[in-house]
Amino acid sequence: MSMLAKIGVIAALIFGLAALGLTFVVKGKQDAMKTDLANTKTELSTTQTTLKTTQKDLATAKADLDNTKTELATTKGDLETARNERDAAEKKAAEAENQAKDLTAQLETANQKVADIEKKLAEAPAEIEKLKTEVGEKDQQITVIEGEKQELAKKVEQQKIEIAKLTNKEGWVPLPSGLKGKVVVYEKNWNFVVLDVGRKDGALMNGELTVYRNLKYVGRVKLTEAINTNFAVANILPGWSKLDIQEGDIVMPAGS
């Protein structure tokens, strides 16, 4: 074999080996790429799954965020309401405190008044006894004075009667100006009446009284000797009668 042929064979061998090695290299790279592609597909699938989960979680998070925002707005409203209620409560508490102070002051004043009243009540029995003593003494003095007045009045009336007897030829007898009574019995046939006045009222024999009915003049009567403590008999004076006397008519002392 010639040198040239040997070189050709060697070159062919070398090219064959090179081609074979290239084939192995390419196949190895292909296998590696297939593996990488499979891994990439797996990672892509995992990533897509993760993405879906993340998107779902994001949607849930957004919904939670919206709910949180709504709750936050509600909470803010509740907080504002609570603040307003707190302010109102604090205002009422301040007013109540002021009112309590006023009531406390009023209570202290009332307690002082009660203490003063209790002190006066404690002192009252002695004052009352003193006043009772003074009243009793005044009552005794008044009783004495009233008795003296009655005695003087009797003496004056008696003196008037004595003076009238001495100065009046007809025997007219004056009666006490305050004497007032009414007709309790009217005896038409015997021409006399019974009056509810007697010696206690100052009724005297021969004293004359005018009879009235509803402020109208009716007639005139003259007391007889039939006089007791509470009642008296009087004869009707014919010349003075204007109307028939009736039971219940009023009698008062007549003028001279």
C-alpha positions as CSV (number, residue, x, y, z in Angstrom):
1,M,0.0,0.0,0.0
2,S,1.3,3.2,-0.9
3,M,1.9,6.0,1.5
4,L,-0.8,8.0,0.0
5,A,-3.3,5.3,0.4
6,K,-2.3,4.8,4.0
7,I,-2.7,8.5,4.6
8,G,-6.1,8.3,3.0
9,V,-7.1,5.3,5.1
10,I,-5.8,7.1,8.2
11,A,-7.7,10.2,7.2
12,A,-10.8,8.3,6.6
13,L,-10.4,6.6,9.9
14,I,-9.8,9.8,11.6
15,F,-12.9,11.4,9.9
16,G,-15.0,8.3,10.8
17,L,-13.9,8.5,14.4
18,A,-14.5,12.2,14.4
19,A,-18.0,11.7,13.0
20,L,-18.7,9.0,15.5
21,G,-17.5,11.2,18.3
22,L,-19.6,14.1,17.0
23,T,-22.6,11.8,16.8
24,F,-22.1,10.8,20.4
25,V,-21.6,14.5,21.4
26,V,-24.7,15.6,19.6
27,K,-26.8,12.8,21.0
28,G,-25.6,13.6,24.5
29,K,-26.5,17.2,24.0
30,Q,-29.9,16.2,22.6
31,D,-30.5,14.0,25.6
32,A,-29.5,16.8,27.9
33,M,-31.7,19.3,26.1
34,K,-34.6,16.8,26.2
35,T,-34.0,16.5,29.9
36,D,-33.8,20.2,30.3
37,L,-37.0,20.6,28.3
38,A,-38.8,18.1,30.4
39,N,-37.6,19.8,33.5
40,T,-38.6,23.1,32.1
41,K,-42.0,21.8,31.3
42,T,-42.3,20.4,34.8
43,E,-41.1,23.7,36.3
44,L,-43.5,25.5,33.9
45,S,-46.4,23.4,35.1
46,T,-45.4,23.9,38.7
47,T,-45.0,27.6,38.0
48,Q,-48.4,27.7,36.3
49,T,-50.0,25.8,39.3
50,T,-48.2,28.2,41.7
51,L,-49.4,31.1,39.6
52,K,-53.0,29.9,39.7
53,T,-52.7,29.4,43.4
54,T,-51.1,32.8,43.8
55,Q,-53.8,34.4,41.7
56,K,-56.4,32.6,43.8
57,D,-54.7,33.8,46.9
58,L,-54.4,37.3,45.4
59,A,-58.2,37.3,44.7
60,T,-58.8,36.1,48.2
61,A,-56.4,38.7,49.5
62,K,-58.2,41.4,47.5
63,A,-61.6,40.2,48.8
64,D,-60.2,40.2,52.3
65,L,-58.7,43.6,51.7
66,D,-62.1,44.9,50.5
67,N,-63.8,43.4,53.5
68,T,-61.1,44.9,55.7
69,K,-61.6,48.3,54.1
70,T,-65.4,47.9,54.7
71,E,-64.8,46.9,58.2
72,L,-62.3,49.7,58.6
73,A,-64.9,52.2,57.4
74,T,-67.5,50.7,59.7
75,T,-65.0,50.7,62.5
76,K,-64.2,54.4,61.8
77,G,-67.9,55.1,61.9
78,D,-68.3,53.2,65.1
79,L,-65.2,54.9,66.5
80,E,-66.7,58.3,65.6
81,T,-70.0,57.4,67.2
82,A,-68.1,56.1,70.2
83,R,-66.2,59.3,70.4
84,N,-69.4,61.3,70.2
85,E,-71.0,59.2,72.8
86,R,-67.9,59.5,75.0
87,D,-68.0,63.3,74.6
88,A,-71.7,63.4,75.4
89,A,-71.1,61.1,78.4
90,E,-68.2,63.3,79.6
91,K,-70.5,66.4,79.2
92,K,-73.2,64.7,81.2
93,A,-70.7,63.5,83.8
94,A,-69.5,67.1,84.1
95,E,-73.0,68.4,84.5
96,A,-73.8,65.6,87.0
97,E,-70.7,66.6,88.9
98,N,-71.7,70.2,89.0
99,Q,-75.3,69.3,90.0
100,A,-73.8,67.0,92.7
101,K,-71.8,69.9,94.0
102,D,-74.9,72.1,94.0
103,L,-76.9,69.5,95.8
104,T,-74.1,69.0,98.3
105,A,-74.0,72.7,99.0
106,Q,-77.8,72.7,99.3
107,L,-77.6,69.6,101.6
108,E,-75.0,71.4,103.8
109,T,-77.3,74.4,104.0
110,A,-80.3,72.2,104.8
111,N,-78.3,70.4,107.4
112,Q,-77.3,73.7,109.0
113,K,-80.9,74.8,109.0
114,V,-81.9,71.5,110.6
115,A,-79.2,71.9,113.2
116,D,-80.5,75.4,113.9
117,I,-84.1,74.2,114.1
118,E,-83.0,71.3,116.4
119,K,-81.2,73.8,118.6
120,K,-84.3,76.0,118.7
121,L,-86.5,73.0,119.4
122,A,-84.1,72.0,122.2
123,E,-84.5,75.5,123.6
124,A,-88.2,75.7,122.8
125,P,-89.6,73.9,125.9
126,A,-88.1,76.5,128.3
127,E,-89.4,79.3,126.0
128,I,-92.8,77.6,125.8
129,E,-93.0,77.2,129.5
130,K,-92.0,80.9,129.9
131,L,-94.7,81.9,127.4
132,K,-97.3,79.7,129.0
133,T,-96.5,81.4,132.3
134,E,-96.8,84.8,130.7
135,V,-100.0,83.8,128.9
136,G,-101.5,82.4,132.1
137,E,-100.7,85.7,133.9
138,K,-102.2,87.7,131.0
139,D,-105.3,85.5,131.0
140,Q,-105.7,86.1,134.7
141,Q,-105.2,89.8,134.2
142,I,-107.7,89.7,131.3
143,T,-110.2,87.8,133.4
144,V,-109.9,90.3,136.2
145,I,-110.3,93.2,133.7
146,E,-113.2,91.5,132.0
147,G,-114.9,91.0,135.3
148,E,-114.3,94.7,136.2
149,K,-115.6,95.7,132.8
150,Q,-118.8,93.7,133.3
151,E,-119.3,95.1,136.7
152,L,-118.7,98.6,135.4
153,A,-121.1,98.0,132.5
154,K,-123.7,96.7,134.9
155,K,-123.2,99.8,137.0
156,V,-123.4,102.1,134.0
157,E,-126.6,100.4,132.7
158,Q,-128.1,100.5,136.2
159,Q,-127.1,104.2,136.5
160,K,-128.7,104.8,133.1
161,I,-131.9,103.1,134.2
162,E,-131.9,105.1,137.5
163,I,-131.3,108.3,135.6
164,A,-134.1,107.4,133.1
165,K,-136.5,106.7,136.0
166,L,-135.7,110.0,137.5
167,T,-135.9,112.0,134.3
168,N,-138.6,110.2,132.4
169,K,-142.1,110.7,133.8
170,E,-143.6,108.0,131.6
171,G,-141.4,105.3,133.2
172,W,-139.6,104.4,130.0
173,V,-136.6,102.0,130.8
174,P,-133.6,102.0,128.5
175,L,-132.1,98.6,127.5
176,P,-128.5,97.7,126.5
177,S,-127.8,98.9,123.0
178,G,-126.3,95.5,122.1
179,L,-129.4,93.5,123.1
180,K,-130.8,91.5,120.2
181,G,-133.2,88.6,120.1
182,K,-136.1,87.0,118.3
183,V,-139.7,86.1,118.8
184,V,-140.0,82.4,119.8
185,V,-143.7,82.4,120.7
186,Y,-146.6,84.6,119.4
187,E,-149.9,84.5,121.3
188,K,-152.3,86.5,119.1
189,N,-155.4,85.9,121.4
190,W,-153.6,87.4,124.5
191,N,-151.6,89.9,122.6
192,F,-148.2,88.9,123.9
193,V,-144.9,87.3,122.7
194,V,-142.1,85.3,124.3
195,L,-138.6,86.4,123.4
196,D,-135.3,84.5,123.7
197,V,-133.6,87.3,125.7
198,G,-133.5,87.4,129.5
199,R,-131.6,88.9,132.5
200,K,-128.3,87.6,131.1
201,D,-128.9,89.9,128.0
202,G,-129.9,92.9,130.1
203,A,-133.7,92.6,129.6
204,L,-135.6,94.8,132.2
205,M,-139.2,95.2,133.1
206,N,-141.0,98.0,131.1
207,G,-138.1,98.0,128.5
208,E,-139.4,98.4,125.0
209,L,-138.1,96.7,121.9
210,T,-138.8,97.2,118.2
211,V,-139.8,94.2,116.0
212,Y,-138.3,93.8,112.5
213,R,-138.8,91.3,109.7
214,N,-136.2,91.3,106.9
215,L,-135.2,94.8,108.0
216,K,-138.8,96.0,107.7
217,Y,-140.6,97.6,110.7
218,V,-143.3,95.3,112.2
219,G,-144.3,96.8,115.6
220,R,-143.2,97.4,119.1
221,V,-143.4,95.3,122.4
222,K,-142.9,96.1,126.1
223,L,-141.3,93.7,128.5
224,T,-143.4,92.5,131.5
225,E,-142.2,91.4,134.9
226,A,-142.1,87.8,133.5
227,I,-138.3,87.7,132.9
228,N,-135.9,84.9,133.7
229,T,-132.3,84.3,132.8
230,N,-132.9,83.3,129.2
231,F,-136.4,84.3,128.2
232,A,-138.9,87.2,128.7
233,V,-142.6,87.9,128.1
234,A,-143.5,91.2,126.3
235,N,-146.9,92.7,125.5
236,I,-147.6,94.0,122.0
237,L,-148.2,97.7,121.9
238,P,-151.3,98.2,119.7
239,G,-150.6,101.8,118.8
240,W,-147.2,100.8,117.3
241,S,-148.2,97.8,115.2
242,K,-147.8,98.0,111.5
243,L,-147.8,94.2,110.6
244,D,-148.8,91.1,112.5
245,I,-145.9,89.8,114.5
246,Q,-144.6,86.3,113.5
247,E,-142.4,83.8,115.3
248,G,-138.8,84.4,114.1
249,D,-139.1,88.2,113.9
250,I,-136.1,90.1,115.3
251,V,-136.3,92.4,118.3
252,M,-133.9,95.2,119.3
253,P,-134.1,98.0,121.9
254,A,-136.5,100.8,120.9
255,G,-135.6,104.5,121.0
256,S,-137.3,106.8,123.5
